[in-house]
């Protein structure tokens, strides 16, 4: 399987899509919060996070014994259209379309 196949496999699961949607609504989320939100075991959540991380859809940072996850917006904006991102992920975010010499880029801003 090539990388694009793995990315779409990662996007094909409702739990992983839910994780991405939740991460879009925050700058970063502790893994402990995700366990409570999705009401699944730590091991199942770890599996889903590992898959999303392996294809570059999310980022992980560690602070002490806690792991925090965030969406890799650059990767998502390269594989999904503006319309898909707007419709599915941006209920609580704002997007700004930037056109620099016909090179369209999208910047995401979290609405507090």
C-alpha positions in Angstrom: 0.0 0.0 0.0 1.3 3.5 -0.8 1.0 6.4 1.6 -2.2 7.8 0.0 -3.9 4.4 0.4 -2.9 4.4 4.1 -4.2 7.9 4.6 -7.6 7.1 3.1 -7.7 3.8 5.2 -7.1 6.0 8.2 -9.9 8.3 7.2 -12.3 5.4 6.6 -13.0 4.7 10.2 -15.7 6.7 12.1 -13.8 6.7 15.3 -10.7 8.1 13.6 -12.8 10.7 11.8 -14.3 11.6 15.2 -10.9 12.0 16.7 -9.8 14.3 13.8 -12.9 16.4 14.2 -12.4 16.7 18.0 -8.7 17.7 17.4 -9.8 20.4 14.9 -11.8 22.0 17.6 -8.8 22.4 20.0 -5.2 23.3 19.7 -4.2 20.1 21.4 -6.0 17.4 23.4 -4.7 15.1 26.1 -5.1 11.5 25.5 -7.0 11.2 28.8 -9.7 13.5 27.5 -10.0 11.4 24.3 -10.6 8.2 26.3 -13.5 9.9 28.1 -15.0 11.5 24.9 -15.0 8.3 22.8 -15.8 5.9 25.6 -13.4 3.3 24.3 -10.5 1.5 26.0 -7.1 3.1 26.2 -5.7 0.3 24.0 -8.3 0.9 21.2 -7.7 4.6 21.3 -4.0 4.1 21.2 -4.4 1.9 18.1 -6.4 4.6 16.3 -4.0 7.4 17.3 -1.0 5.4 16.2 -2.6 4.9 12.8 -3.4 8.6 12.4 0.1 9.5 13.6 1.8 7.0 11.2 0.2 8.7 8.1 0.9 12.2 9.4 -2.6 13.3 10.0 -1.9 14.2 13.6 1.0 15.3 15.7 2.0 14.2 19.2 3.8 16.1 22.0 4.7 14.8 25.4 4.6 16.7 28.6 5.7 14.6 31.5 3.7 11.4 31.5 0.9 12.8 29.3 0.6 12.8 25.5 -1.2 15.6 23.7 -2.4 15.3 20.1 -3.2 17.9 17.5 -4.2 17.9 13.8 -1.6 18.2 11.2 -3.4 20.8 9.1 -0.8 20.9 6.4 -1.3 17.3 5.6 -5.0 17.4 5.7 -5.2 20.5 3.5 -3.0 18.7 0.9 -5.3 15.6 0.6 -8.8 17.0 1.2 -10.5 19.8 -0.8 -11.4 23.1 0.8 -15.1 22.1 0.6 -14.6 18.8 2.5 -12.6 20.5 5.2 -15.1 23.3 5.5 -18.1 21.0 5.7 -16.7 18.2 8.0 -14.1 19.7 10.2 -14.7 23.4 10.6 -17.8 23.6 12.7 -15.8 25.4 15.4 -12.9 26.7 13.3 -12.5 29.4 10.7 -10.6 29.1 7.5 -8.9 31.8 5.5 -8.1 31.2 1.8 -4.8 32.8 0.8 -3.9 33.2 -2.8 -0.2 34.0 -3.4 0.6 34.1 -7.1 -2.1 31.4 -7.9 -0.7 29.1 -5.2 -3.7 28.6 -3.0 -3.0 27.9 0.7 -5.5 27.5 3.5 -4.8 28.7 7.0 -6.9 27.5 9.9 -7.8 29.5 13.0 -9.5 28.1 16.1 -12.5 30.1 17.2 -12.7 30.4 21.0 
